Amino acid sequence: MMYIQEACRSTPVLAACDVAVVGGGIAGIAAALSAARAGAKTILLEQQYALGGLATIGLVTIYLPLCDGTGRQVSFGIAEELLRLAAAAEGKDPVADWKDRRTATAARLECTYNPNLMALEAERLLQEAGVEILYGAQVCETQVQDGAIRALILETRSGRSAVSVKSVVDASGDGIVIRLSGEASAVFRQKNILAAWYYTAEDGKYRLHPVGACDDPDTYQEAEAAQSGQTRYTGLDFMELSRFTQDAHRVLMEDYRKRGEPSDRYQLAMIASIPQIRMTRRLDGCLVPDEPDACVRYPDSIGMIGNWKRRGPVYELPFSCLHGRRIRNLLAAGRCISVTDRMWDNTRVIPACAVTGEAAGLAAAMGGDVTALHIAELQDALARRGVLLHEQQLPPR
Ligand SMILES: Cc1cc2nc3c(=O)[nH]c(=O)nc-3n(C[C@H](O)[C@H](O)[C@H](O)COP(=O)(O)OP(=O)(O)OC[C@H]3O[C@@H](n4cnc5c(N)ncnc54)[C@H](O)[C@@H]3O)c2cc1C
């Protein structure tokens, strides 16, 4: 590889804030909302020009369950608020519906939604909360001093600029700030399969086609995968992501054509504008929870999630999987929190992203220095917002 030397430069400081949230997916929306509601001057930096990430412009539009599958709601707070927001845009109330049906039908507390409305409604919600949203702002560097991030460097349409920060939430999905700042990280070893979810319009109705259902990390066998000849993707390299995108477009077109002839009654309606990659890089944090058979009681729990594939399990999420040991004012939220590969399949989905986003945003607003944070104060503040922290607070089955 050849290299060129770039000239050293001075970078203008565009803004200063208490909390910078990097990434405006579900985790970033929850984190920014949470921090701003706690009174912090909050800036959300998003490289695209819409909020929601995979959950909107990635066309992943199934808000997975906030319940444990046995009739008990386990995720609350902003996770519930965003579920209601997603459904309300289409005139639905999934919580009331579920409460009516849960015992009779074993229904789960989840919903599908319109990605465009979700992106617009989330933007309105953040604006109302006082979050400054900066679109087209790609974080490409961090300035770290004495174990804390002092500034984020952005590439924007107007060139490079900086935002000085007191604390940062990495909600980039890919652990971008974790990597740039030198915090410990780990990558998803088994890599991702191709996914090409898209919408058609059929007889006046939109229909989601989830091409590329996820594989199961519990049963994944490396040797078998290698033998199958199936291409797998790390999602970490831009050349590979370009290939992934073109592979996804090809598979999507094949699937679309196979389903019928385009006509007034059958049209391709929407394709994703970001790559649909599930797991890439995550924090290797103070704790790395594994998927237990039964719920582990974490004294520093910041909320709970269910298991979207199985009825029964409830997982408490500890605060110590949201931060590492090297950078004291950096918190992770969403699909880049610290968990093992098999637990990752459960924490990468929308409810967990909202739960961890709310806690990370609040912790960041409370000063953001994880070495000085009183967990009990964070937990009290979450509890005041209606978040349940421990399984024992749930009604018996
Ligand atoms: C194919 C597929 C199917 C799925 N199915 C479901 C499902 O049915 N239900 C479900 O609940 N979950 C599903 N998931 C998982 C879930 O949708 C996502 O993992 C979740 O929405 C991730 O949220 P996030 O906020 O952590 O990350 P993302 O949604 O990835 O958001 C990260 C945001 O950060 C921005 N960003 C990244 N880098 C930078 C940077 N350097 N500077 C500024 N901004 C940056 C990105 O543009 C993006 O908007 C699926 C995922 C995939 C890929």
The ligand as an SDF file (V2000), in Angstrom:
LIG
                    3D

 53 58  0  0  0  0  0  0  0  0999 V2000
  -31.6810   -7.3760    7.8920 C   0  0  0  0  0  0  0  0  0  0  0  0
  -32.0140   -6.9600    9.2870 C   0  0  0  0  0  0  0  0  0  0  0  0
  -33.2230   -7.3280    9.8580 C   0  0  0  0  0  0  0  0  0  0  0  0
  -33.5360   -6.9310   11.1530 C   0  0  0  0  0  0  0  0  0  0  0  0
  -34.7760   -7.2450   11.6500 N   0  0  0  0  0  0  0  0  0  0  0  0
  -35.1840   -6.6840   12.8190 C   0  0  0  0  0  0  0  0  0  0  0  0
  -36.5350   -6.7900   13.2250 C   0  0  0  0  0  0  0  0  0  0  0  0
  -37.3750   -7.3900   12.5600 O   0  0  0  0  0  0  0  0  0  0  0  0
  -36.8890   -6.1810   14.3970 N   0  0  0  0  0  0  0  0  0  0  0  0
  -35.9820   -5.5300   15.1930 C   0  0  0  0  0  0  0  0  0  0  0  0
  -36.3720   -5.0500   16.2740 O   0  0  0  0  0  0  0  0  0  0  0  0
  -34.7040   -5.4400   14.8130 N   0  0  0  0  0  0  0  0  0  0  0  0
  -34.2850   -5.9550   13.6340 C   0  0  0  0  0  0  0  0  0  0  0  0
  -33.0000   -5.7880   13.2110 N   0  0  0  0  0  0  0  0  0  0  0  0
  -32.0410   -5.1260   14.0860 C   0  0  0  0  0  0  0  0  0  0  0  0
  -32.3290   -3.6620   14.3270 C   0  0  0  0  0  0  0  0  0  0  0  0
  -33.1060   -3.0900   13.3340 O   0  0  0  0  0  0  0  0  0  0  0  0
  -31.0850   -2.8430   14.3770 C   0  0  0  0  0  0  0  0  0  0  0  0
  -30.0140   -3.5550   14.9210 O   0  0  0  0  0  0  0  0  0  0  0  0
  -31.3550   -1.6270   15.2380 C   0  0  0  0  0  0  0  0  0  0  0  0
  -32.3870   -0.8700   14.6430 O   0  0  0  0  0  0  0  0  0  0  0  0
  -30.0570   -0.9070   15.3900 C   0  0  0  0  0  0  0  0  0  0  0  0
  -30.2410    0.3370   15.9790 O   0  0  0  0  0  0  0  0  0  0  0  0
  -28.9780    1.2310   16.3280 P   0  0  0  0  0  0  0  0  0  0  0  0
  -29.5270    2.5610   16.6690 O   0  0  0  0  0  0  0  0  0  0  0  0
  -28.1180    0.5530   17.3380 O   0  0  0  0  0  0  0  0  0  0  0  0
  -28.0900    1.2740   15.0090 O   0  0  0  0  0  0  0  0  0  0  0  0
  -28.4200    1.7840   13.4750 P   0  0  0  0  0  0  0  0  0  0  0  0
  -29.8330    1.6180   13.1920 O   0  0  0  0  0  0  0  0  0  0  0  0
  -27.4020    1.1050   12.6990 O   0  0  0  0  0  0  0  0  0  0  0  0
  -28.1270    3.3350   13.6080 O   0  0  0  0  0  0  0  0  0  0  0  0
  -26.8380    3.8530   13.6240 C   0  0  0  0  0  0  0  0  0  0  0  0
  -26.8560    5.2430   13.0030 C   0  0  0  0  0  0  0  0  0  0  0  0
  -25.5670    5.8100   13.1400 O   0  0  0  0  0  0  0  0  0  0  0  0
  -25.2280    6.4780   11.9570 C   0  0  0  0  0  0  0  0  0  0  0  0
  -23.7600    6.5210   11.8900 N   0  0  0  0  0  0  0  0  0  0  0  0
  -22.9110    5.4770   11.7280 C   0  0  0  0  0  0  0  0  0  0  0  0
  -21.6410    5.9040   11.7130 N   0  0  0  0  0  0  0  0  0  0  0  0
  -21.6780    7.2450   11.8700 C   0  0  0  0  0  0  0  0  0  0  0  0
  -20.6770    8.2570   11.9290 C   0  0  0  0  0  0  0  0  0  0  0  0
  -19.3760    7.9620   11.8220 N   0  0  0  0  0  0  0  0  0  0  0  0
  -21.0640    9.5440   12.0960 N   0  0  0  0  0  0  0  0  0  0  0  0
  -22.3960    9.8670   12.1960 C   0  0  0  0  0  0  0  0  0  0  0  0
  -23.3860    8.9520   12.1230 N   0  0  0  0  0  0  0  0  0  0  0  0
  -23.0360    7.6530   11.9830 C   0  0  0  0  0  0  0  0  0  0  0  0
  -25.8670    5.6370   10.8690 C   0  0  0  0  0  0  0  0  0  0  0  0
  -26.0520    6.4080    9.6890 O   0  0  0  0  0  0  0  0  0  0  0  0
  -27.1700    5.2210   11.5130 C   0  0  0  0  0  0  0  0  0  0  0  0
  -28.2170    6.1320   11.2560 O   0  0  0  0  0  0  0  0  0  0  0  0
  -32.6240   -6.1730   11.9250 C   0  0  0  0  0  0  0  0  0  0  0  0
  -31.4110   -5.7910   11.3540 C   0  0  0  0  0  0  0  0  0  0  0  0
  -31.1050   -6.1750   10.0460 C   0  0  0  0  0  0  0  0  0  0  0  0
  -29.8040   -5.7360    9.4570 C   0  0  0  0  0  0  0  0  0  0  0  0
  1  2  1  0
  2  3  1  0
  2 52  2  0
  3  4  2  0
  4  5  1  0
  4 50  1  0
  5  6  2  0
  6  7  1  0
  6 13  1  0
  7  8  2  0
  7  9  1  0
  9 10  1  0
 10 11  2  0
 10 12  1  0
 12 13  2  0
 13 14  1  0
 14 15  1  0
 14 50  1  0
 15 16  1  0
 16 17  1  0
 16 18  1  0
 18 19  1  0
 18 20  1  0
 20 21  1  0
 20 22  1  0
 22 23  1  0
 23 24  1  0
 24 25  2  0
 24 26  1  0
 24 27  1  0
 27 28  1  0
 28 29  2  0
 28 30  1  0
 28 31  1  0
 31 32  1  0
 32 33  1  0
 33 34  1  0
 33 48  1  0
 34 35  1  0
 35 36  1  0
 35 46  1  0
 36 37  1  0
 36 45  1  0
 37 38  2  0
 38 39  1  0
 39 40  1  0
 39 45  2  0
 40 41  1  0
 40 42  2  0
 42 43  1  0
 43 44  2  0
 44 45  1  0
 46 47  1  0
 46 48  1  0
 48 49  1  0
 50 51  2  0
 51 52  1  0
 52 53  1  0
M  END
$$$$
